[in-house]
Amino acid sequence: MRGVMLHAPGDVRVEEIDDPKITAPTDAIIRLSATCVCGSDLWPFRGADPVDQPMPMGHEYVGIVEEVGNEVTTVKPGQFVVGSFVASDGTCEICRSGYPSSCAHRVFMSLVGTQSERALIPHADGTLVATPGMPDTDMIPSLLAASDVLGTGWFGAVAAEAGPGKTVAVVGDGAVGLLAVLAARQLGAERIIAMSRHEPRQALAREFGATDIVTERGDNGVAKVKELTGGLGAHSVVEAVGTQESMHQAMRSTRPGGHVGFVGVNHDVTLSGEELFFSQIHLLGGPAPVRRFLPDLIQLIWDKKINPGKVFDLALPLDQAAEAYRAMDERRAVKALLTV
Ligand SMILES: [Zn+2]
């Protein structure tokens, strides 16, 4: 089958790779309907993460089950499924407590790779959720978004305790940040401040429910959020970038007693213990437990109550994956979908 391999920073190739095979009775094999390029795929693409040997790429996926191991009971061949970017058994104590992305037996799908024609899904029962039926083609981007960026933005908003009466600020205007805005709206937030300098992204943020746009960054961005919140800071802040500047911006935009949901994959972020001590804020983040939210997110999409697929502003065939990476790297695209 064809699949995307990263040979070195900047060197994305679509080539013939081995077909997946069921090796554990809990495995499933799916035929991808669509996959996409994630902001976190750009870290090794840019050389910020090491590339020691050619690596399979991708961890977002939707598709049709082709084959299941003999212990799989919740999905069957022919069903359309959505899964999380972390495979989880769904049965260990960590999964049952709501944190399947830290499952005691987790498998990061980025190590398996899903930018390919087929993919092996470990722990199929704990990982995959079947849709109520076969989706129309125009619903596939939204279901694909649920697999990572929507689920991650949603976790950011939940971790930040977005809800009625709250002012929520979102740092980061990539797909996750934009979908954190959508999540905050769905969770009933009163005011949603999107921090973005890019006009098309601001427009999408407003469509998803942002009430205010702040274009300033860093200390100036913090000052602007404080100005909009009576000098106190936001109740809830979602951090969706993962850099030193964005973490500082998120923490310093949060009022004492407030909550930060940090879902940007952190790279070289250092926090001062003294600042943490005196900030008196709640911090919760990490790889989003997307599987916890998937059944609800799929239903919202199925009922056409949300349309998170709008974050895809570029769609290319799998064979043109290299161009999809370049477009996202150069910020010509918010998020690129790959049709398989
Ligand atoms: Zn588990």
Boltz pocket constraint, residues with backbone or C-beta under 6 A from the ligand:
constraints:
  - pocket:
      binder: B
      contacts: [[A, 88], [A, 89], [A, 90], [A, 91], [A, 92], [A, 93], [A, 94], [A, 95], [A, 96], [A, 100], [A, 102], [A, 103], [A, 104], [A, 105], [A, 106]]
      max_distance: 6.0
